[in-house]
Amino acid sequence: MQGSLRQWRRAATLLLAVGRAPPGPAAAEDYEVLLLQRTRSSGFLPGAHVFPGGRPGGGPDCSSDWLPVLQPHHGPPGFGLPLPGQLREAYPEVPLAPWPSAPGLMPDEVAFRICAIRETFEESGVLLLLPSGCEAPRLARAQAPPADLAAWRARVQRDPGQFLQLCRHLGCAPNIWALQEWSNWLTPFVRKGGRRFDTRFYICCLQSKPQTFLDLLEAITCEWLTPTEAIKKFLCEEIWLAPPQFYEMRRLVRFASLLDLHKFCMDRISEGCERWLPITLITLDGTLQLLPGDELYHEDKEFLEKNLSINKKTEEIMGKDSKFHRLVFHSHHFYTIHVTIQPKYKHIYPENFLGFKSHL
Ligand SMILES: *[C@@H]1O[C@H](CO)[C@@H](O)[C@H](O)[C@H]1NC(C)=O
């Protein structure tokens, strides 16, 4: 039992970005990202604002029954998806919960995208589908919801396999080609037996804003926010973001325009993503999260199961000319980001974030 608790369970999440329709309020970015608020009774990140997503239905999301649905667009072995040009960083090797594998099943690249699209539908009602016979447009479009959306959603929530039936019913395929790999986060150690996920983050740039219909079960409110607005709301304690979501929002701030963001994703489409396991570092007077590449990051299996601590104050380990890739937690609603290393695989890292002038 203990063994199974320590495993990371696979999950997929989706950064859904959409151009802000004029005459929207002036903003630092010309696009918004969908954030859903999890219920306060949720077992993982209760009350937090997150991107839509969840866990793959082990069988249904990789079922060979998807083949005839996807085949009219692209078939095996690659299903028209870019193969990662380089292997993802294999370190650290973490124990993963069992996952079906058999000939004929959809490969992970397909199954995790189907999962992200299905979960996005379940939580927000947004349907990222591609009608059969349609060429994928440059920027994806969401499909209008079926007339009996509530009934379909309830069916899919009960049985993820029903998502395949919904796609057949609408004559569409899940638009897996609109989802680009963005990042991959492992939940860090917090306490023994805590829930942990190996979450793939995808990004999808949409042409126009779809209507959302919340399920009010997993997601209780939703907001479309520019990355800068999301960070401001976090600092003002209007929303709460877990460190990966905060980090990703700060990364998105580097793109002022949706078209630039989309182009960036397309240009690195074959690069794949590194999988990051943050390590919590406890100092004499604070807490940090170290990310790979930071000079204090330990590539050591030990830290899969414990925090790292140091007999120094936070300030003492923040000297100049050091290799930083870290977040410093100042309070529940104030993290800073410190990055001095170069990104790998044509990706981009956030700039240093020490707070907004107005905030400090
Ligand atoms: C590890 O660090 C986290 C974050 O500060 C903390 O919540 C947790 O209690 C720590 N766990 C242990 C076992 O010290």
The ligand as an SDF file (V2000), in Angstrom:
LIG
                    3D

 14 14  0  0  0  0  0  0  0  0999 V2000
    8.5490   19.9230    3.4600 C   0  0  0  0  0  0  0  0  0  0  0  0
    8.3760   21.2700    3.0490 O   0  0  0  0  0  0  0  0  0  0  0  0
    7.0240   21.6520    2.8420 C   0  0  0  0  0  0  0  0  0  0  0  0
    7.0170   23.0540    2.2830 C   0  0  0  0  0  0  0  0  0  0  0  0
    7.5320   23.9890    3.1730 O   0  0  0  0  0  0  0  0  0  0  0  0
    6.2770   21.5480    4.1550 C   0  0  0  0  0  0  0  0  0  0  0  0
    4.9130   21.9220    3.9660 O   0  0  0  0  0  0  0  0  0  0  0  0
    6.3660   20.1310    4.6680 C   0  0  0  0  0  0  0  0  0  0  0  0
    5.7460   20.0430    5.9170 O   0  0  0  0  0  0  0  0  0  0  0  0
    7.8150   19.6870    4.7580 C   0  0  0  0  0  0  0  0  0  0  0  0
    7.7900   18.2760    5.0820 N   0  0  0  0  0  0  0  0  0  0  0  0
    8.5460   17.7390    6.0310 C   0  0  0  0  0  0  0  0  0  0  0  0
    8.3540   16.2880    6.2900 C   0  0  0  0  0  0  0  0  0  0  0  0
    9.3610   18.3940    6.6670 O   0  0  0  0  0  0  0  0  0  0  0  0
  1  2  1  0
  1 10  1  0
  2  3  1  0
  3  4  1  0
  3  6  1  0
  4  5  1  0
  6  7  1  0
  6  8  1  0
  8  9  1  0
  8 10  1  0
 10 11  1  0
 11 12  1  0
 12 13  1  0
 12 14  2  0
M  END
$$$$
